[in-house]
């Protein structure tokens, strides 16, 4: 009886630590503010758009073009920092990054040899970005994907209703319509976004201690019944 009581108390305490660890292990995040430059989409006329981030400059020494946009962000501890998004590709030409054709409002992103990265500390440390898709379906398209080893991100553009050029009169300004008209353009700044970071170490410790407690409790029970 005493052994059963001890087991119940141990398992209950361990389960409580697991639950507390899961509840408090909410992922922190960087929160993006408005960007100073536009994200630009240019229609290819076949349901596809090319995508350019901000202003581009060519480096003849490396034979690479870097396109950059930036803005303010809040860190996970709510201090203000600067974010910088970059796309980098070979040669001195237009961005090779494309999105589309659209499928139920989602435009899968193809990097076509380009790379993307983000910095939250003035460019001294960079994390690679793996884009998933641009999602239309509203006046505020948003991009999603993963960064920093598989953590999710999502950022949204300001209202694009009056941000298009090259569309026929009366044709709504949407990513779908721009993609169908060769040479049409849509330009707008980032309005907001979230880049998730790792859970807090204290939360992970609670979770680990709880799981370890459960393992020991059941090990002791197995030994007692052997």
C-alpha positions as CSV (number, residue, x, y, z in Angstrom):
1,X,0.0,0.0,0.0
2,X,2.8,2.4,0.9
3,X,4.6,1.6,-2.3
4,X,1.4,2.4,-4.3
5,X,0.9,5.7,-2.5
6,X,4.5,6.6,-3.2
7,X,4.1,5.8,-6.8
8,X,0.9,7.9,-7.1
9,X,2.5,10.9,-5.4
10,X,5.6,10.6,-7.6
11,X,3.7,10.3,-10.9
12,X,1.3,13.1,-9.9
13,X,4.3,15.4,-9.2
14,X,6.1,14.5,-12.4
15,X,2.9,15.0,-14.5
16,X,2.4,18.4,-12.9
17,X,6.0,19.4,-13.9
18,X,5.3,18.2,-17.4
19,X,2.1,20.2,-17.7
20,X,3.7,23.3,-16.2
21,X,6.7,22.9,-18.6
22,X,4.4,22.6,-21.6
23,X,2.2,25.5,-20.5
24,X,5.2,27.8,-20.0
25,X,7.2,26.6,-23.0
26,X,5.4,29.1,-25.2
27,X,7.8,30.1,-28.1
28,X,9.1,33.6,-27.8
29,X,9.3,35.7,-31.0
30,X,10.7,38.7,-32.7
31,X,7.9,41.0,-33.7
32,X,8.5,43.0,-36.9
33,X,7.4,46.6,-37.4
34,X,6.9,48.5,-40.7
35,X,9.7,48.2,-43.2
36,X,11.3,51.2,-44.8
37,X,11.4,49.6,-48.3
38,X,8.9,47.8,-50.4
39,X,8.5,44.2,-51.3
40,X,7.9,44.2,-55.1
41,X,6.0,41.7,-57.3
42,X,6.3,41.8,-61.1
43,X,3.8,39.8,-63.2
44,X,5.2,37.3,-65.6
45,X,1.9,36.8,-67.4
46,X,1.6,33.1,-66.6
47,X,0.3,33.1,-63.1
48,X,3.8,33.7,-61.7
49,X,5.4,36.8,-60.1
50,X,9.0,37.7,-59.6
51,X,9.7,38.9,-56.0
52,X,12.3,41.6,-55.0
53,X,13.0,42.8,-51.4
54,X,13.7,46.5,-51.1
55,X,16.7,48.2,-52.8
56,X,19.3,46.2,-54.7
57,X,23.0,46.8,-55.2
58,X,25.6,44.9,-57.2
59,X,29.1,43.9,-56.0
60,X,31.4,43.4,-58.9
61,X,34.1,41.8,-56.7
62,X,31.8,39.0,-55.7
63,X,29.6,39.1,-58.8
64,X,26.6,39.2,-56.5
65,X,23.5,41.3,-56.1
66,X,22.1,41.9,-52.7
67,X,18.5,43.3,-52.2
68,X,17.7,44.6,-48.7
69,X,14.8,45.9,-46.7
70,X,14.8,46.8,-43.0
71,X,12.7,48.2,-40.1
72,X,12.3,48.1,-36.4
73,X,11.4,45.0,-34.4
74,X,10.8,44.0,-30.8
75,X,13.0,41.3,-29.3
76,X,11.5,38.4,-27.2
77,X,12.2,40.5,-24.1
78,X,10.4,43.5,-25.7
79,X,13.5,45.7,-26.3
80,X,13.7,47.5,-29.6
81,X,16.1,46.4,-32.3
82,X,16.5,46.6,-36.1
83,X,15.7,43.8,-38.5
84,X,17.2,43.4,-42.0
85,X,15.9,41.1,-44.7
86,X,18.2,40.2,-47.6
87,X,18.0,38.3,-50.8
88,X,21.3,37.5,-52.5
89,X,21.8,36.1,-56.0
90,X,24.6,35.8,-58.6
91,X,25.1,38.4,-61.4
92,X,23.8,41.9,-62.0
93,X,20.2,41.5,-63.0
94,X,16.7,41.1,-61.8
95,X,15.8,39.0,-58.9
96,X,15.4,35.3,-59.9
97,X,13.0,34.6,-57.0
98,X,9.5,33.7,-58.2
99,X,6.2,32.8,-56.6
100,X,3.3,30.9,-58.2
101,X,1.3,29.8,-60.0
102,X,-1.3,30.4,-57.3
103,X,-3.1,27.5,-55.8
104,X,-6.1,28.4,-53.6
105,X,-4.5,31.7,-52.9
106,X,-1.0,30.2,-52.0
107,X,1.9,31.1,-54.3
108,X,4.7,28.6,-53.6
109,X,8.1,30.4,-53.6
110,X,11.0,29.2,-55.8
111,X,14.4,30.7,-54.9
112,X,16.0,29.7,-58.3
113,X,19.5,29.8,-56.8
114,X,19.0,32.9,-54.7
115,X,19.4,32.8,-50.9
116,X,17.5,34.8,-48.2
117,X,18.6,35.7,-44.7
118,X,17.6,37.9,-41.7
119,X,19.4,39.7,-39.0
120,X,18.0,41.2,-35.8
121,X,21.2,42.9,-34.6
122,X,22.4,45.3,-37.2
123,X,23.8,42.7,-39.5
124,X,26.4,41.2,-37.2
125,X,24.7,37.8,-37.2
126,X,22.5,36.3,-39.9
127,X,20.0,33.4,-40.0
128,X,19.0,31.7,-43.2
129,X,15.4,31.8,-44.3
130,X,13.5,29.0,-46.1
131,X,10.4,30.6,-47.7
132,X,7.3,28.5,-48.1
133,X,4.7,30.6,-49.9
134,X,3.2,34.0,-50.4
135,X,-0.5,33.8,-49.5
136,X,-2.9,36.1,-51.3
137,X,-6.7,35.9,-50.6
138,X,-7.0,39.3,-49.0
139,X,-5.8,42.9,-49.2
140,X,-2.8,41.9,-47.0
141,X,-0.7,39.2,-48.6
142,X,1.7,37.4,-46.2
143,X,4.8,35.3,-46.5
144,X,5.5,32.2,-44.4
145,X,8.2,29.6,-44.0
146,X,10.9,28.6,-41.6
147,X,14.2,30.2,-40.3
148,X,17.0,29.5,-37.9
149,X,16.9,25.7,-38.2
150,X,13.2,25.1,-38.8
151,X,11.4,27.7,-36.6
152,X,8.3,29.2,-38.2
153,X,7.8,32.8,-39.3
154,X,5.1,34.9,-41.0
155,X,5.0,38.5,-42.1
156,X,2.3,40.6,-43.7
157,X,2.1,43.5,-46.1
158,X,0.2,46.7,-45.7
159,X,-3.1,47.0,-47.6
160,X,-2.4,46.5,-51.3
161,X,-5.7,47.8,-52.7
162,X,-4.1,50.8,-54.4
163,X,-0.6,49.5,-54.8
164,X,-0.7,48.1,-58.3
165,X,0.4,49.5,-61.7
166,X,-0.1,48.0,-65.1
167,X,-3.5,46.4,-64.5
168,X,-6.6,47.2,-66.6
169,X,-9.0,49.8,-65.3
170,X,-11.4,48.2,-62.8
171,X,-9.2,45.2,-62.3
172,X,-8.7,44.7,-58.5
173,X,-5.2,44.9,-57.1
174,X,-4.4,41.4,-56.0
175,X,-1.4,39.1,-56.3
176,X,-3.5,36.8,-58.5
177,X,-4.2,39.5,-61.0
178,X,-0.7,40.9,-61.1
179,X,0.6,37.4,-61.8
180,X,-1.6,37.1,-64.9
181,X,-0.5,40.4,-66.5
182,X,3.1,40.5,-67.7
183,X,4.8,43.7,-66.5
184,X,2.2,44.6,-63.9
185,X,3.6,45.5,-60.5
186,X,2.6,45.5,-56.9
187,X,4.7,47.3,-54.3
188,X,4.0,47.5,-50.6
189,X,5.9,47.6,-47.3
190,X,5.8,45.0,-44.6
191,X,3.4,46.0,-41.9
192,X,4.0,43.3,-39.2
193,X,5.4,39.9,-38.7
194,X,6.5,37.2,-36.2
195,X,9.8,35.2,-36.2
196,X,9.5,32.5,-33.5
197,X,12.5,31.7,-31.4
198,X,13.3,28.8,-29.1
199,X,11.3,28.1,-25.9
200,X,12.7,29.5,-22.7
201,X,15.4,27.4,-21.1
202,X,13.5,27.3,-17.7
203,X,10.4,25.9,-19.4
204,X,12.4,23.2,-21.1
205,X,14.0,22.3,-17.7
206,X,10.6,21.9,-16.1
207,X,9.5,19.7,-19.0
208,X,12.7,17.6,-18.8
209,X,12.5,17.2,-15.0
210,X,8.9,16.1,-15.3
211,X,9.6,13.5,-18.0
212,X,12.6,12.2,-16.0
213,X,10.5,11.8,-12.9
214,X,7.9,9.8,-14.8
215,X,10.7,7.6,-16.2
216,X,12.1,6.9,-12.7
217,X,8.6,6.2,-11.2
218,X,7.8,3.6,-13.8
219,X,11.2,2.1,-13.6
220,X,10.7,1.6,-9.8
221,X,7.3,0.1,-10.4
222,X,8.7,-2.4,-13.0
223,X,11.4,-3.4,-10.5
224,X,8.9,-3.9,-7.7
225,X,6.6,-6.1,-9.9
226,X,9.5,-8.2,-11.2
